[in-house]
């Protein structure tokens, strides 16, 4: 369970997200749910997480993303000490890519 206070009413949001089947559906849903600035912040954090996971250093990430050092540090803490959400996603994406590369 997350470190933040659990609130059962939030389950509905996560259940709704889990029903989305394609990246296009996700984009439509998040476009409706979030402001442009909220989406850009989440997209930036995710990109930072990808770059950190690939082993890039802070200065390179700062240059590539424009993220602040505080944002990069926050994402790094989540990767190292968080709830492994990034790890789950990165693993599943790698599995999908490996499956797509296999000849039929």
WOUR-V731843 format. One record per pair of residues at least 12 apart in sequence whose ideal C-beta (glycine too) atoms are under 8 Angstrom apart, sorted by sequence separation. I is the first residue (numbers start at 1). J is the second residue. D is the distance in Angstrom with one decimal. If there is no record, write none. Layout:
[[I & J & D] [I & J & D]]
//
This chain:
[[17 & 29 & 7.3] [30 & 42 & 8.0] [16 & 29 & 7.5] [48 & 61 & 5.8] [51 & 64 & 6.5] [51 & 65 & 7.1] [58 & 72 & 5.4] [58 & 73 & 8.0] [47 & 64 & 7.9] [48 & 65 & 5.7] [47 & 65 & 5.5] [48 & 67 & 5.2] [47 & 67 & 8.0] [52 & 72 & 7.4] [44 & 65 & 5.8] [44 & 66 & 7.5] [45 & 67 & 7.7] [44 & 67 & 5.4] [48 & 71 & 6.4] [52 & 75 & 6.3] [48 & 72 & 5.5] [52 & 76 & 5.6] [45 & 71 & 6.6] [49 & 75 & 5.1] [53 & 79 & 6.7] [44 & 71 & 7.0] [48 & 75 & 4.5] [52 & 79 & 5.7] [45 & 74 & 7.8] [49 & 78 & 7.3] [45 & 75 & 5.4] [49 & 79 & 6.1] [53 & 86 & 7.0] [49 & 86 & 5.0] [53 & 90 & 5.8] [50 & 90 & 7.7] [3 & 83 & 7.5] [2 & 83 & 5.9]]
//
